[in-house]
Amino acid sequence: MKSAIIMAAGKGTRMHSQLPKVMHKVCQKPMLGHILDQLKKAQLDRIVTVVGYGHEQVQAAMEGQTEFVLQSPQLGTGHAVMQTAPLLSREEGKTLVVNGDCPCVQSETYQAMMDALEDCGMVVLTAVLQDPRQYGRVVRNPQGMIEKIVEYKDATEEERKIQEINTGIYCFDNQALFRYLKELQNDNAQQEYYITDLVEIFNRNGLGVRAKVIEDSQEAAGINDKKELAQANRWMQKKINERWMEAGVTLINPDSTYIGPDVVLGQDVTLYPNVYLEGNTVIGEGTTILPQSFLVNAVIGKHCRIDSSRITDSVIHDEVTVGPFAHLRMNCEVDSKNRIGNFVEFKNTRMGFDSRCAHLTYLGDSDIGSRVNIGCGVITVNYDGKNKFHTTVKDGAFIGSNVNLIAPLTVGENAVVAAGSTATQDVPDGDMAIGRVRQENKPGYGLVYKNKEKK
């Protein structure tokens, strides 16, 4: 059995925030969410998260994704792991112990640690740094195994020259872990139980401790303040962008393109600079997203073109052009071969196959049929100050420019609403509705009016 323990009880005082540390977001997802995603990719059987500060908020956000135990009071990393004994101590197999503030660690790294445990009792994920600063140093024996981990303040001058540091991420034989946790002591200035003390305990009991060196030290970096949070954002964004370029996506300028961790992109998608894709957005193959586009939870079909537009919680089918400067929100759906033009807003609206809405229009709470033309300046008047009402425009209808459709209203198949009309009644199939004041010309009054203006 493969298990994981996530240590996520800390407040993170250096974040200067009321938000629990592990709930701060990297690429729009809480740190703890990234860790859970990567552990699940490593095909673990069981994940237990140790919570403390703000545990109600953490548990509500991650409900159903992990088991929880509460650490109160918080008496060190070893004490945190002890809290999981009622759930895991009887299990056979391997157990990862990971920090809740290390969201960039990839599933491949976790798998490599578990693979390295085959001939020892404990694996420590380590990193080699040019400037190891005040991290704990990894001291190896002549055979290359870890002899001890020394905190910087306790290290000798010779030990401080070591560049290999402890990342705080471990893999254990589960039975050995819970057997030797009982030998941890808190006879230190903080009176806490440190998981690093297990290195010497394992060695004393004949169980080897192996190091697994991570190639990219930034992957295992912990986040303690907002500056390090920003560094993790940059690292993860670069990782995500590189993965999609390797899969056949074209990024004109990767440094100015934001792709969220749950976004899915098809082959031959092209993303221009200043494009933001967030949430569960899906982009079909061959689609181009032009600059200044912002998509959240948007599903875009194949061979579409999205130009400087905002699309949230909506679905667009194949071969559709949107924008520039269009806004689709709140469960819109646009069928294939449509054109949604500049300065058009849709809200909770469905548009049928091969229709047109070219410019300067608002359609809210509407069902638009196939091969419908919506002229410039059309508005569905859907709100009376208390309630929202629905508008239906059936297949083949033609809505002229500068038309108000006062909902609730139905425009029938192949019906026409003349330009400049305010329609307040249903329009039967094939009819034309004209609802505007008849024009009357006043001979000579234009000159009189203009002369008055000059006085």
Buried (B, 14 or more C-beta within 10 A) or exposed (E): EBBBBBBBBBBBEEBEEEBBBBBBBBBBBBBBBBBBBBBBEBEBEBBBBBBBBBBEBBBEBBEEBBEBBEBEEBBBBBBBBBBBBEBBBEBEBBBBBBBBBBBBBBBEBBBBBBEBBEEBBBBBBBBBEEEBEEBBBBBBEEEEBBBBBBBBEEBEEEBEEBBBBBBBBBBBBBBBBBBBBEBBEBEEEEEBBBBBBBBBBBBEEEBBBBBBBBEEBBBBBBBBEEEBBEBBBEBBBEBBBEEBBEEEBBBBEBEBBBBBBBBBBBEBBBBBBBBBBBBEBBBBBBBBBBBBBBBBBBBBBBBBBBBBBBBBBBBBBBBBBBBBBBBBBEBBBBBBBBBBBBBBBBBBBBBBBBBBBBBBBBBBBBBBBBBBBBBBBBBBBBEEEEEEBBBBBBBBBBBBBBBBBBBBBBBBBBBBBBBBBBBEEBBEBEEEBEBEEEEEEEEEEEEEEEEEEEE
